[in-house]
Amino acid sequence: MTVQKILQRFAVPAERIGDSAMFIGRRDPDDFTRLLKIYVNDYIMCPTCKSPDTRTEKEKRISFLICEACGAKSTIKGKYS
């Protein structure tokens, strides 16, 4: 799932190999670091307590991030939610 989101963000050709991807062309390693940080902040970290112990639930067409640590429920703000 993470690889799919990164492929969408980069919008460049890539070959998926299991849970990994090989991107075609040159990319700056900082691009990957930046995108991974964005993904973690948008889809994993609780915005209330910053815990990574979360799960996602979809209600109708809205995706929610539910924190197992503090119980907070927030909408996922990511572009691909």
N, CA, C and O atoms as a printed pandas DataFrame, in Angstrom:
     atom_number atom_name residue_name chain_id  residue_number  x_coord  y_coord  z_coord
0              1         N          MET        A               1    0.822   -1.189    0.000
1              2        CA          MET        A               1    0.000    0.000    0.000
2              3         C          MET        A               1    0.869    1.258    0.000
3              4         O          MET        A               1    0.584    2.195   -0.746
4              5         N          THR        A               2    1.892    1.298    0.797
5              6        CA          THR        A               2    2.779    2.453    0.824
6              7         C          THR        A               2    3.419    2.684   -0.533
7              8         O          THR        A               2    3.507    3.821   -0.998
8              9         N          VAL        A               3    3.865    1.612   -1.169
9             10        CA          VAL        A               3    4.501    1.729   -2.475
10            11         C          VAL        A               3    3.530    2.331   -3.480
11            12         O          VAL        A               3    3.922    3.173   -4.288
12            13         N          GLN        A               4    2.279    1.913   -3.441
13            14        CA          GLN        A               4    1.270    2.446   -4.367
14            15         C          GLN        A               4    1.086    3.950   -4.188
15            16         O          GLN        A               4    0.991    4.684   -5.172
16            17         N          LYS        A               5    1.036    4.412   -2.939
17            18        CA          LYS        A               5    0.876    5.852   -2.677
18            19         C          LYS        A               5    2.084    6.638   -3.190
19            20         O          LYS        A               5    1.931    7.714   -3.768
20            21         N          ILE        A               6    3.280    6.095   -2.975
21            22        CA          ILE        A               6    4.488    6.783   -3.439
22            23         C          ILE        A               6    4.524    6.820   -4.962
23            24         O          ILE        A               6    4.913    7.831   -5.546
24            25         N          LEU        A               7    4.123    5.729   -5.611
25            26        CA          LEU        A               7    4.072    5.713   -7.073
26            27         C          LEU        A               7    3.115    6.775   -7.587
27            28         O          LEU        A               7    3.406    7.437   -8.584
28            29         N          GLN        A               8    1.977    6.947   -6.923
29            30        CA          GLN        A               8    1.016    7.966   -7.335
30            31         C          GLN        A               8    1.594    9.363   -7.159
31            32         O          GLN        A               8    1.400   10.224   -8.017
32            33         N          ARG        A               9    2.299    9.596   -6.059
33            34        CA          ARG        A               9    2.866   10.921   -5.803
34            35         C          ARG        A               9    3.968   11.278   -6.793
35            36         O          ARG        A               9    4.043   12.419   -7.251
36            37         N          PHE        A              10    4.828   10.311   -7.130
37            38        CA          PHE        A              10    5.925   10.586   -8.047
38            39         C          PHE        A              10    5.454   10.742   -9.487
39            40         O          PHE        A              10    6.039   11.510  -10.252
40            41         N          ALA        A              11    4.417   10.031   -9.857
41            42        CA          ALA        A              11    3.881   10.094  -11.224
42            43         C          ALA        A              11    4.969    9.826  -12.256
43            44         O          ALA        A              11    5.051   10.510  -13.276
44            45         N          VAL        A              12    5.805    8.824  -11.985
45            46        CA          VAL        A              12    6.827    8.389  -12.926
46            47         C          VAL        A              12    6.705    6.880  -13.094
47            48         O          VAL        A              12    6.178    6.202  -12.212
48            49         N          PRO        A              13    7.187    6.343  -14.220
49            50        CA          PRO        A              13    7.120    4.899  -14.419
50            51         C          PRO        A              13    7.944    4.156  -13.365
51            52         O          PRO        A              13    9.029    4.590  -12.979
52            53         N          ALA        A              14    7.404    3.035  -12.917
53            54        CA          ALA        A              14    8.108    2.209  -11.939
54            55         C          ALA        A              14    7.648    0.775  -12.099
55            56         O          ALA        A              14    6.553    0.503  -12.592
56            57         N          GLU        A              15    8.500   -0.128  -11.676
57            58        CA          GLU        A              15    8.164   -1.547  -11.708
58            59         C          GLU        A              15    8.044   -2.021  -10.271
59            60         O          GLU        A              15    8.974   -1.874   -9.477
60            61         N          ARG        A              16    6.885   -2.594   -9.939
61            62        CA          ARG        A              16    6.687   -3.122   -8.589
62            63         C          ARG        A              16    7.294   -4.506   -8.499
63            64         O          ARG        A              16    7.070   -5.355   -9.361
64            65         N          ILE        A              17    8.059   -4.723   -7.451
65            66        CA          ILE        A              17    8.685   -6.012   -7.187
66            67         C          ILE        A              17    8.311   -6.388   -5.760
67            68         O          ILE        A              17    8.985   -5.986   -4.811
68            69         N          GLY        A              18    7.237   -7.157   -5.606
69            70        CA          GLY        A              18    6.750   -7.473   -4.261
70            71         C          GLY        A              18    6.277   -6.208   -3.569
71            72         O          GLY        A              18    5.415   -5.494   -4.081
72            73         N          ASP        A              19    6.848   -5.933   -2.398
73            74        CA          ASP        A              19    6.509   -4.723   -1.650
74            75         C          ASP        A              19    7.437   -3.560   -1.968
75            76         O          ASP        A              19    7.359   -2.508   -1.335
76            77         N          SER        A              20    8.312   -3.749   -2.945
77            78        CA          SER        A              20    9.265   -2.713   -3.328
78            79         C          SER        A              20    8.931   -2.179   -4.719
79            80         O          SER        A              20    8.053   -2.696   -5.409
80            81         N          ALA        A              21    9.644   -1.150   -5.102
81            82        CA          ALA        A              21    9.461   -0.581   -6.438
82            83         C          ALA        A              21   10.798   -0.121   -6.982
83            84         O          ALA        A              21   11.660    0.349   -6.240
84            85         N          MET        A              22   10.956   -0.261   -8.284
85            86        CA          MET        A              22   12.143    0.246   -8.958
86            87         C          MET        A              22   11.681    1.359   -9.887
87            88         O          MET        A              22   10.943    1.124  -10.845
88            89         N          PHE        A              23   12.126    2.567   -9.588
89            90        CA          PHE        A              23   11.719    3.718  -10.373
90            91         C          PHE        A              23   12.606    3.851  -11.596
91            92         O          PHE        A              23   13.814    3.620  -11.536
92            93         N          ILE        A              24   11.987    4.225  -12.702
93            94        CA          ILE        A              24   12.718    4.394  -13.953
94            95         C          ILE        A              24   13.130    5.852  -14.051
95            96         O          ILE        A              24   12.301    6.755  -13.932
96            97         N          GLY        A              25   14.420    6.071  -14.269
97            98        CA          GLY        A              25   14.961    7.427  -14.315
98            99         C          GLY        A              25   15.660    7.762  -13.018
99           100         O          GLY        A              25   15.732    6.934  -12.110
100          101         N          ARG        A              26   16.169    8.960  -12.931
101          102        CA          ARG        A              26   16.892    9.386  -11.738
102          103         C          ARG        A              26   15.999   10.218  -10.842
103          104         O          ARG        A              26   15.251   11.082  -11.301
104          105         N          ARG        A              27   16.095    9.939   -9.566
105          106        CA          ARG        A              27   15.390   10.735   -8.560
106          107         C          ARG        A              27   16.370   11.040   -7.442
107          108         O          ARG        A              27   17.234   10.225   -7.118
108          109         N          ASP        A              28   16.233   12.187   -6.871
109          110        CA          ASP        A              28   17.054   12.575   -5.732
110          111         C          ASP        A              28   16.589   11.783   -4.505
111          112         O          ASP        A              28   15.389   11.728   -4.239
112          113         N          PRO        A              29   17.512   11.169   -3.752
113          114        CA          PRO        A              29   17.108   10.424   -2.547
114          115         C          PRO        A              29   16.310   11.275   -1.563
115          116         O          PRO        A              29   15.487   10.747   -0.816
116          117         N          ASP        A              30   16.546   12.578   -1.555
117          118        CA          ASP        A              30   15.767   13.458   -0.675
118          119         C          ASP        A              30   14.295   13.475   -1.052
119          120         O          ASP        A              30   13.445   13.700   -0.190
120          121         N          ASP        A              31   13.969   13.239   -2.337
121          122        CA          ASP        A              31   12.572   13.159   -2.760
122          123         C          ASP        A              31   11.859   12.015   -2.048
123          124         O          ASP        A              31   10.725   12.169   -1.595
124          125         N          PHE        A              32   12.529   10.866   -1.951
125          126        CA          PHE        A              32   11.934    9.711   -1.284
126          127         C          PHE        A              32   11.736    9.993    0.207
127          128         O          PHE        A              32   10.698    9.660    0.778
128          129         N          THR        A              33   12.730   10.602    0.821
129          130        CA          THR        A              33   12.642   10.928    2.238
130          131         C          THR        A              33   11.485   11.884    2.499
131          132         O          THR        A              33   10.717   11.698    3.442
132          133         N          ARG        A              34   11.368   12.905    1.659
133          134        CA          ARG        A              34   10.291   13.892    1.813
134          135         C          ARG        A              34    8.919   13.246    1.655
135          136         O          ARG        A              34    8.011   13.507    2.445
136          137         N          LEU        A              35    8.767   12.396    0.628
137          138        CA          LEU        A              35    7.478   11.737    0.404
138          139         C          LEU        A              35    7.137   10.755    1.510
139          140         O          LEU        A              35    5.971   10.633    1.888
140          141         N          LEU        A              36    8.126   10.057    2.031
141          142        CA          LEU        A              36    7.873    9.129    3.120
142          143         C          LEU        A              36    7.412    9.874    4.368
143          144         O          LEU        A              36    6.511    9.412    5.068
144          145         N          LYS        A              37    8.015   11.011    4.647
145          146        CA          LYS        A              37    7.595   11.823    5.796
146          147         C          LYS        A              37    6.159   12.314    5.626
147          148         O          LYS        A              37    5.377   12.293    6.576
148          149         N          ILE        A              38    5.816   12.753    4.423
149          150        CA          ILE        A              38    4.450   13.201    4.147
150          151         C          ILE        A              38    3.476   12.050    4.348
151          152         O          ILE        A              38    2.429   12.222    4.974
152          153         N          TYR        A              39    3.812   10.881    3.823
153          154        CA          TYR        A              39    2.939    9.707    3.951
154          155         C          TYR        A              39    2.729    9.351    5.427
155          156         O          TYR        A              39    1.599    9.123    5.860
156          157         N          VAL        A              40    3.812    9.305    6.190
157          158        CA          VAL        A              40    3.719    8.950    7.610
158          159         C          VAL        A              40    2.852    9.961    8.347
159          160         O          VAL        A              40    2.001    9.573    9.147
160          161         N          ASN        A              41    3.051   11.246    8.094
161          162        CA          ASN        A              41    2.252   12.278    8.769
162          163         C          ASN        A              41    0.782   12.227    8.365
163          164         O          ASN        A              41   -0.092   12.435    9.207
164          165         N          ASP        A              42    0.494   11.954    7.096
165          166        CA          ASP        A              42   -0.891   11.956    6.613
166          167         C          ASP        A              42   -1.662   10.680    6.933
167          168         O          ASP        A              42   -2.865   10.738    7.190
168          169         N          TYR        A              43   -0.991    9.528    6.921
169          170        CA          TYR        A              43   -1.699    8.252    6.983
170          171         C          TYR        A              43   -1.370    7.378    8.189
171          172         O          TYR        A              43   -2.028    6.356    8.386
172          173         N          ILE        A              44   -0.376    7.740    9.005
173          174        CA          ILE        A              44    0.024    6.859   10.104
174          175         C          ILE        A              44    0.000    7.555   11.462
175          176         O          ILE        A              44   -0.606    7.035   12.398
176          177         N          MET        A              45    0.629    8.696   11.593
177          178        CA          MET        A              45    0.767    9.354   12.897
178          179         C          MET        A              45   -0.533   10.007   13.350
179          180         O          MET        A              45   -1.213   10.683   12.576
180          181         N          CYS        A              46   -0.864    9.789   14.629
181          182        CA          CYS        A              46   -2.038   10.431   15.220
182          183         C          CYS        A              46   -1.771   11.927   15.329
183          184         O          CYS        A              46   -0.746   12.319   15.886
184          185         N          PRO        A              47   -2.667   12.782   14.810
185          186        CA          PRO        A              47   -2.436   14.218   14.898
186          187         C          PRO        A              47   -2.578   14.763   16.321
187          188         O          PRO        A              47   -2.111   15.866   16.605
188          189         N          THR        A              48   -3.215   14.008   17.218
189          190        CA          THR        A              48   -3.412   14.461   18.586
190          191         C          THR        A              48   -2.222   14.141   19.480
191          192         O          THR        A              48   -1.676   15.028   20.136
192          193         N          CYS        A              49   -1.813   12.845   19.506
193          194        CA          CYS        A              49   -0.747   12.446   20.425
194          195         C          CYS        A              49    0.539   12.023   19.716
195          196         O          CYS        A              49    1.522   11.680   20.373
196          197         N          LYS        A              50    0.541   12.045   18.387
197          198        CA          LYS        A              50    1.706   11.689   17.554
198          199         C          LYS        A              50    2.108   10.215   17.647
199          200         O          LYS        A              50    3.235    9.865   17.298
200          201         N          SER        A              51    1.215    9.357   18.107
201          202        CA          SER        A              51    1.497    7.924   18.189
202          203         C          SER        A              51    1.338    7.277   16.810
203          204         O          SER        A              51    0.431    7.645   16.064
204          205         N          PRO        A              52    2.204    6.318   16.460
205          206        CA          PRO        A              52    2.044    5.592   15.197
206          207         C          PRO        A              52    1.087    4.407   15.326
207          208         O          PRO        A              52    0.855    3.692   14.351
208          209         N          ASP        A              53    0.538    4.196   16.505
209          210        CA          ASP        A              53   -0.349    3.065   16.775
210          211         C          ASP        A              53   -1.774    3.421   16.333
211          212         O          ASP        A              53   -2.640    3.691   17.165
212          213         N          THR        A              54   -2.001    3.420   15.032
213          214        CA          THR        A              54   -3.288    3.834   14.475
214          215         C          THR        A              54   -3.821    2.803   13.499
215          216         O          THR        A              54   -3.108    1.899   13.063
216          217         N          ARG        A              55   -5.089    2.961   13.168
217          218        CA          ARG        A              55   -5.716    2.151   12.118
218          219         C          ARG        A              55   -6.626    3.070   11.312
219          220         O          ARG        A              55   -7.014    4.143   11.776
220          221         N          THR        A              56   -6.957    2.642   10.112
221          222        CA          THR        A              56   -7.857    3.450    9.290
222          223         C          THR        A              56   -9.200    2.752    9.170
223          224         O          THR        A              56   -9.283    1.524    9.131
224          225         N          GLU        A              57  -10.236    3.553    9.114
225          226        CA          GLU        A              57  -11.595    3.070    8.885
226          227         C          GLU        A              57  -12.247    3.996    7.877
227          228         O          GLU        A              57  -12.005    5.203    7.866
228          229         N          LYS        A              58  -13.072    3.411    7.038
229          230        CA          LYS        A              58  -13.782    4.199    6.036
230          231         C          LYS        A              58  -15.265    4.157    6.379
231          232         O          LYS        A              58  -15.845    3.079    6.514
232          233         N          GLU        A              59  -15.873    5.318    6.519
233          234        CA          GLU        A              59  -17.309    5.452    6.763
234          235         C          GLU        A              59  -17.890    6.231    5.595
235          236         O          GLU        A              59  -17.569    7.399    5.376
236          237         N          LYS        A              60  -18.740    5.564    4.867
237          238        CA          LYS        A              60  -19.262    6.110    3.617
238          239         C          LYS        A              60  -18.079    6.431    2.715
239          240         O          LYS        A              60  -17.372    5.511    2.303
240          241         N          ARG        A              61  -17.837    7.682    2.393
241          242        CA          ARG        A              61  -16.704    8.016    1.526
242          243         C          ARG        A              61  -15.587    8.739    2.257
243          244         O          ARG        A              61  -14.672    9.269    1.625
244          245         N          ILE        A              62  -15.651    8.768    3.580
245          246        CA          ILE        A              62  -14.657    9.494    4.363
246          247         C          ILE        A              62  -13.763    8.500    5.107
247          248         O          ILE        A              62  -14.256    7.594    5.778
248          249         N          SER        A              63  -12.446    8.679    4.983
249          250        CA          SER        A              63  -11.485    7.826    5.687
250          251         C          SER        A              63  -11.086    8.494    6.991
251          252         O          SER        A              63  -10.812    9.694    7.032
252          253         N          PHE        A              64  -11.058    7.700    8.057
253          254        CA          PHE        A              64  -10.689    8.187    9.376
254          255         C          PHE        A              64   -9.460    7.466    9.875
255          256         O          PHE        A              64   -9.254    6.287    9.590
256          257         N          LEU        A              65   -8.642    8.188   10.627
257          258        CA          LEU        A              65   -7.492    7.630   11.316
258          259         C          LEU        A              65   -7.891    7.524   12.774
259          260         O          LEU        A              65   -8.213    8.528   13.408
260          261         N          ILE        A              66   -7.871    6.303   13.313
261          262        CA          ILE        A              66   -8.269    6.082   14.698
262          263         C          ILE        A              66   -7.039    5.656   15.486
263          264         O          ILE        A              66   -6.370    4.681   15.145
264          265         N          CYS        A              67   -6.756    6.399   16.539
265          266        CA          CYS        A              67   -5.573    6.148   17.355
266          267         C          CYS        A              67   -5.895    5.104   18.416
267          268         O          CYS        A              67   -6.856    5.241   19.173
268          269         N          GLU        A              68   -5.075    4.058   18.459
269          270        CA          GLU        A              68   -5.235    3.017   19.465
270          271         C          GLU        A              68   -4.702    3.479   20.816
271          272         O          GLU        A              68   -5.096    2.933   21.846
272          273         N          ALA        A              69   -3.819    4.468   20.836
273          274        CA          ALA        A              69   -3.207    4.939   22.079
274          275         C          ALA        A              69   -4.119    5.904   22.840
275          276         O          ALA        A              69   -4.366    5.712   24.030
276          277         N          CYS        A              70   -4.620    6.942   22.159
277          278        CA          CYS        A              70   -5.412    7.957   22.862
278          279         C          CYS        A              70   -6.901    7.921   22.509
279          280         O          CYS        A              70   -7.705    8.580   23.168
280          281         N          GLY        A              71   -7.275    7.161   21.478
281          282        CA          GLY        A              71   -8.682    7.045   21.091
282          283         C          GLY        A              71   -9.181    8.139   20.170
283          284         O          GLY        A              71  -10.365    8.156   19.831
284          285         N          ALA        A              72   -8.325    9.046   19.756
285          286        CA          ALA        A              72   -8.744   10.143   18.874
286          287         C          ALA        A              72   -9.170    9.604   17.514
287          288         O          ALA        A              72   -8.616    8.623   17.017
288          289         N          LYS        A              73  -10.155   10.256   16.926
289          290        CA          LYS        A              73  -10.652    9.903   15.598
290          291         C          LYS        A              73  -10.588   11.171   14.755
291          292         O          LYS        A              73  -11.222   12.175   15.079
292          293         N          SER        A              74   -9.817   11.115   13.668
293          294        CA          SER        A              74   -9.685   12.297   12.818
294          295         C          SER        A              74   -9.761   11.881   11.356
295          296         O          SER        A              74   -9.433   10.751   10.996
296          297         N          THR        A              75  -10.197   12.811   10.528
297          298        CA          THR        A              75  -10.255   12.523    9.099
298          299         C          THR        A              75   -8.836   12.482    8.549
299          300         O          THR        A              75   -7.947   13.194    9.015
300          301         N          ILE        A              76   -8.649   11.636    7.553
301          302        CA          ILE        A              76   -7.349   11.553    6.903
302          303         C          ILE        A              76   -7.280   12.688    5.897
303          304         O          ILE        A              76   -8.143   12.819    5.028
304          305         N          LYS        A              77   -6.252   13.498    6.023
305          306        CA          LYS        A              77   -6.133   14.704    5.200
306          307         C          LYS        A              77   -5.307   14.483    3.945
307          308         O          LYS        A              77   -5.148   15.402    3.143
308          309         N          GLY        A              78   -4.779   13.277    3.762
309          310        CA          GLY        A              78   -3.927   13.003    2.622
310          311         C          GLY        A              78   -4.671   13.080    1.304
311          312         O          GLY        A              78   -5.890   12.915    1.252
312          313         N          LYS        A              79   -3.944   13.326    0.268
313          314        CA          LYS        A              79   -4.496   13.477   -1.083
314          315         C          LYS        A              79   -5.159   12.189   -1.570
315          316         O          LYS        A              79   -6.119   12.240   -2.339
316          317         N          TYR        A              80   -4.653   11.032   -1.126
317          318        CA          TYR        A              80   -5.147    9.747   -1.625
318          319         C          TYR        A              80   -5.951    8.991   -0.587
319          320         O          TYR        A              80   -5.927    7.760   -0.575
320          321         N          SER        A              81   -6.664    9.691    0.286
321          322        CA          SER        A              81   -7.416    9.018    1.344
322          323         C          SER        A              81   -8.688    8.386    0.828
323          324         O          SER        A              81   -9.433    7.780    1.598
